[in-house]
Amino acid sequence: ELKVEQNPLFLSMQEGKNYTIYCNYSTTSDRLYWYRQDPGKSLESLFVLLSNGAVKQEGRLMASLDTKARLSTLHITAAVHDLSATYFCAVDRTGGTSYGKLTFGQGTILTVHP
Amino acid sequence: NAGVTQTPKFQVLKTGQSMTLQCAQDMNHNSMYWYRQDPGMGLRLIYYSASEGTTDKGEVPNGYNVSRLNKREFSLRLESAAPSQTSVYFCASLDVNTEAFFGQGTRLTVV
């Protein structure tokens, strides 16, 4: 059974600081996704990581994937209040040409304060 | 381009009542999914459909049925609602090498 664990689950950051959210998973996969969710809203796609060593950046967020270590990181640079949200990683359990059965981590609730 | 559309957005049911959650996507994706979200547990897969005409159980299928009506539509049915099915339900679709696109969610309360 695939398990996906995020840490920390709660993160209170000061504006301007840097921090990293970690996503560990238990079985082989080379597809990992990061999503953002605002309270009462749907999930918004942030990054799709499809191969070992993949690194993607968008604004103050950067995601990376190490399939050998079964680890993805979401790095936040110089946090601003607008980044306050819940962040999920999700791992695709299926392999080969199959895809899409995502297993989600528990989510990291990020609060950025002045 | 509407993406993934779910109806209804909110619903209150009495224990034992039935209802169907509707989902439609206009992105011509082959695969569609139903997830439920409960506090502190992320999203869990209920059922999925890899392509038109096929459906399979996910992680938490008990108490639910699904229908892949055509390539666009994938419905989720609760035959006899229970309080344990109180949750937020999300429909999603995706295609190869893309991320999953999620609907706006249905907040269901069973009393």
Chai-1 contact restraints between the chains, C-beta under 6 A:
chainA,res_idxA,chainB,res_idxB,connection_type,confidence,min_distance_angstrom,max_distance_angstrom,comment,restraint_id
A,Y33,B,E99,contact,1.0,0.0,6.0,A-B,restraint_1
A,S42,B,F102,contact,1.0,0.0,6.0,A-B,restraint_2
A,S42,B,Q104,contact,1.0,0.0,6.0,A-B,restraint_3
A,S42,B,G105,contact,1.0,0.0,6.0,A-B,restraint_4
A,L43,B,F102,contact,1.0,0.0,6.0,A-B,restraint_5
A,S45,B,E99,contact,1.0,0.0,6.0,A-B,restraint_6
A,V48,B,E99,contact,1.0,0.0,6.0,A-B,restraint_7
A,G100,B,S31,contact,1.0,0.0,6.0,A-B,restraint_8
A,G100,B,L94,contact,1.0,0.0,6.0,A-B,restraint_9
A,F104,B,G42,contact,1.0,0.0,6.0,A-B,restraint_10
A,F104,B,L43,contact,1.0,0.0,6.0,A-B,restraint_11
A,G105,B,G42,contact,1.0,0.0,6.0,A-B,restraint_12
A,Q106,B,G42,contact,1.0,0.0,6.0,A-B,restraint_13
A,G107,B,G42,contact,1.0,0.0,6.0,A-B,restraint_14
